[in-house]
Amino acid sequence: MSEYYQIDEKLNYFRDLRWEDLSLYEKTAIADSILDISLLSKNFHRSVREEGVIKGEFDSLSKAQHDRDEISSMIIIKMTLQSFEDSPWLSLHQLIHYFKSKGGKFYSLSRDTFERRVASLCRSGELEKVNIKKLSEDELSKIAHNTTFKYVYKISTKVNKIHEKGDYQVAKAAPLDKFLNAIIDIIQLLPEDAKDTIIKNIK
């Protein structure tokens, strides 16, 4: 909770900064940069499915499929971040809770929607699935206090290694520099005191 409190504290200033405080040009230019980020994010597909992990001298990933959706990508992103926590495992219920916490269209998605995506990512080798009976009591305690679920999931170790060595399919479709330039454009359009506040909070 302390992390959320610190973030909340940093945002106090910006709650007093409203769209109406900006000129028409600033509002429109910021909206244009936000749209750029939104369009880039639609090409930001971390999951590949279909062929998935291709085995060889050096494991690689197949190209992201054209029918890729953001749900699969978000699952991979969440599970990759989870691999840096005390336990890399999450239950399906915990994954669903993560999505619903995002609000909007994700809140109303059915459990079946998530089950299909997770099953597909397991088949492609991007996620690993295990029965909780195969985990130690210590490992289970790190996942949840009440184990009312049968299976848990984690990001594939192979997939993490592939991404770590540089096989990152989003590089061409959503270049990092374009995201950063759009963020810089937004910050430059803000009032001076807002820019100062942002710079002070960047560590």
C-alpha positions in Angstrom: 0.0 0.0 0.0 2.9 2.4 0.7 3.7 2.4 -3.1 0.2 3.5 -3.9 0.3 6.2 -1.2 3.5 7.7 -2.7 2.0 7.7 -6.2 -1.2 9.3 -4.8 0.9 12.0 -3.0 2.7 12.9 -6.2 -0.6 13.2 -8.1 -2.1 15.7 -5.6 -0.7 18.7 -7.7 -2.1 17.4 -10.9 -5.7 17.0 -9.5 -5.8 20.8 -9.5 -4.6 21.1 -13.1 -7.6 20.8 -15.4 -8.2 20.8 -19.2 -9.8 24.2 -18.9 -6.5 25.6 -17.5 -4.9 25.0 -20.8 -5.2 27.1 -24.0 -7.1 25.6 -27.0 -3.7 25.0 -28.8 -2.3 23.2 -25.7 -5.4 21.0 -25.2 -5.5 20.0 -28.9 -1.7 19.4 -29.2 -1.8 17.2 -26.0 -4.8 15.3 -27.4 -2.9 14.7 -30.6 0.1 13.2 -28.7 -2.3 11.1 -26.6 -3.8 9.8 -29.8 -0.3 9.0 -31.1 0.4 6.9 -28.0 -3.0 5.2 -28.3 -2.4 4.3 -32.0 1.1 3.0 -31.2 -0.2 0.9 -28.3 -2.6 -0.9 -30.7 0.5 -2.3 -32.4 2.2 -3.2 -29.1 1.7 -7.0 -29.1 3.8 -8.9 -26.7 2.1 -12.2 -27.2 2.5 -14.3 -30.4 0.4 -17.4 -30.0 0.0 -19.7 -33.0 3.5 -21.2 -33.4 4.7 -19.6 -30.2 8.1 -20.6 -29.0 10.2 -22.0 -31.9 12.9 -24.4 -30.8 16.3 -24.4 -32.3 19.9 -23.7 -31.5 18.6 -20.5 -30.1 14.9 -20.4 -29.1 12.9 -17.7 -30.8 9.3 -16.5 -31.1 7.1 -16.6 -34.1 5.8 -13.3 -35.4 2.8 -11.8 -33.7 -0.4 -12.9 -35.5 -2.6 -10.4 -37.3 -5.6 -11.4 -35.1 -3.6 -10.4 -32.0 -5.6 -8.7 -29.3 -4.6 -6.5 -26.4 -6.0 -9.0 -23.8 -3.3 -11.6 -24.7 -0.6 -8.9 -24.7 -1.7 -7.6 -21.4 -1.6 -11.1 -19.9 1.9 -11.5 -21.1 2.9 -8.1 -19.8 1.3 -8.8 -16.4 2.9 -12.2 -16.1 6.3 -10.9 -17.1 6.1 -8.3 -14.3 4.9 -11.0 -11.9 8.1 -13.0 -12.6 10.1 -10.3 -10.7 7.9 -10.7 -7.6 8.3 -13.2 -4.7 6.3 -15.7 -6.6 6.0 -15.8 -10.4 2.7 -17.7 -10.2 -0.9 -16.2 -10.5 -4.2 -17.9 -10.5 -6.8 -17.2 -13.2 -8.9 -15.3 -10.6 -6.0 -13.1 -9.8 -5.4 -12.4 -13.5 -9.1 -11.5 -14.0 -9.0 -9.2 -10.9 -6.0 -7.4 -12.5 -8.0 -6.8 -15.7 -11.1 -5.7 -13.9 -9.1 -3.2 -11.9 -8.3 -1.4 -15.2 -12.0 -0.6 -15.5 -13.7 0.3 -18.8 -14.4 -2.5 -21.3 -12.2 -5.0 -19.3 -14.5 -4.9 -16.3 -17.4 -6.6 -18.2 -15.3 -9.3 -19.9 -16.4 -12.8 -19.1 -14.4 -15.4 -17.3 -14.6 -17.6 -20.4 -12.8 -14.8 -22.4 -9.8 -15.0 -20.1 -9.8 -18.8 -20.0 -9.6 -19.0 -23.8 -6.7 -16.5 -23.9 -4.8 -18.2 -21.1 -5.3 -21.7 -22.7 -4.1 -20.4 -26.0 -1.0 -18.8 -24.5 -0.2 -22.1 -22.7 -0.5 -24.0 -26.0 2.0 -21.6 -27.7 4.5 -22.1 -24.8 4.3 -18.4 -23.7 2.7 -19.4 -20.4 3.4 -22.3 -18.1 0.5 -24.0 -16.2 0.9 -26.2 -13.1 -1.4 -28.0 -10.6 -1.0 -26.4 -7.2 -0.4 -29.9 -5.8 3.1 -29.7 -7.4 4.0 -26.6 -5.5 5.4 -26.4 -1.9 3.4 -24.9 0.9 5.8 -22.1 1.1 5.3 -21.3 -2.6 1.5 -21.5 -2.2 1.6 -19.1 0.7 3.2 -16.5 -1.6 0.4 -16.8 -4.1 -2.7 -16.6 -2.0 -3.9 -17.1 1.6 -6.8 -19.2 0.4 -6.1 -21.8 -2.3 -9.6 -22.2 -3.8 -8.1 -22.8 -7.2 -6.6 -25.8 -8.9 -4.1 -24.3 -11.3 -1.7 -21.4 -11.4 0.2 -19.8 -14.3 3.5 -18.1 -14.9 5.4 -16.6 -17.9 7.5 -19.1 -19.7 11.2 -19.0 -18.7 12.1 -19.5 -22.3 10.0 -16.5 -23.4 11.6 -14.3 -20.8 15.1 -15.3 -22.0 14.1 -14.7 -25.6 12.9 -11.2 -24.8 15.8 -10.5 -22.5 18.3 -11.2 -25.3 16.5 -8.9 -27.7 13.8 -10.8 -29.6 11.2 -8.0 -29.1 8.6 -8.0 -31.9 7.1 -4.6 -31.0 10.3 -2.8 -32.0 9.3 -2.1 -35.6 5.5 -1.7 -35.1 5.8 0.5 -32.0 9.2 2.0 -31.7 10.2 3.2 -28.2 11.4 6.6 -29.5 7.9 7.5 -30.8 6.4 6.8 -27.4 9.0 8.9 -25.7 8.7 11.7 -28.1 4.9 11.8 -27.6 5.4 11.9 -23.8 7.9 14.7 -24.1 5.5 16.7 -26.4 2.8 16.4 -23.7 5.1 17.5 -20.9 6.5 20.5 -23.0 2.9 21.7 -23.5 2.2 21.9 -19.8 2.5 25.0 -17.6 6.1 25.6 -16.2 5.1 24.6 -12.6 3.6 21.4 -13.8 6.8 20.6 -15.8 8.9 21.3 -12.7 6.7 19.0 -10.6 7.1 16.2 -13.1 10.9 16.6 -13.3 11.2 16.6 -9.5 9.3 13.3 -9.3 11.4 11.5 -11.9 13.9 9.4 -10.2 
